[in-house]
Amino acid sequence: MPALNALYNDYRDRAAFYIVYIQEAHPIDAWQVDANLKDDVLVASTATKDDRVQAAGMCIRNLGIDLPALIDEPDNRVERAYTGWPDRLYVIDRDGKIDYKSAAGPFGFKPAEVEAALKRLVPNPR
């Protein structure tokens, strides 16, 4: 998350940034992974909006995410529309066109590619 937080801090006055919390990729009641244990992100699968809001808040705090968060509905409509699972990075231009879509994360996360897309789309930093 440090690289994404840095991009957010560098570009937030010229681009809108959001984390969209979708269904948990590694819930404790399905496919728990060691990284979640290390990061203290221990979340059960969510069935209600309130469950998801709580899970999102815990993940954002425990992972040190600075970006503002939006939360997908329990029916996972945003995740399905953007094929976001388990997680992805997007850069969307002012017209709503996807300029950049990462491979599935976390291995597909390439912050330098996100920054290249931002440089194409927004004015130079201060």
C-alpha positions, -999 to +999 in steps of 0.1 A: +000+000+000+028+025+004+032+030-033-005+036-038-006+059-009+023+079-024+005+081-058-026+093-040-007+120-021+011+131-053-021+133-075-051+137-052-055+174-060-058+165-098-075+131-098-101+113-078-089+082-060-110+055-044-106+021-030-137+001-037-140-026-011-155-057-028-160-092-014-131-104+007-106-123-013-094-144+016-121-147+043-114-167+074-143-190+066-131-199+031-096-193+019-075-177+046-039-169+037-008-162+058-005-126+046-039-118+062-027-133+095+005-112+094-015-080+085-042-088+111-069-087+084-091-115+096-125-111+079-154-136+075-174-136+042-199-107+044-237-112+038-250-077+046-240-041+038-232-035+075-209-065+076-191-052+046-188-017+060-172-031+092-149-054+072-138-026+049-130-003+079-109-029+096-090-037+064-084+000+056-071+007+091-049-025+094-034-021+059-027+016+063-047+027+033-049+065+029-073+066-001-110+072+005-132+041+003-164+031-014-181-002-006-196-026-031-231-039-023-234-075-010-246-085-045-211-076-057-223-056-087-192-034-089-169-064-086-188-081-115-188-050-137-151-044-133-139-080-127-122-067-096-118-100-077-094-106-059-083-070-065-072-047-094-061-012-101-079+010-126-073+044-141-105+058-156-104+090-177-128+119-174-151+104-200-155+072-181-132+052-204-108+027-188-073+039-196-055+014-175-065-020-159-040-040-139-037-077-139-052-094-108-035-083-076-015-084-056+010-098-081-005-077-110-001-044-091+024-022-109+022+012-094+046+026-120+021+017-147-007+035-128+016+065-125+023+064-163-014+064-169-019+093-145+009+113-162-009+108-196-042+120-182-036+148-157-015+180-157+021+178-143+026+179-106+029+213-089 
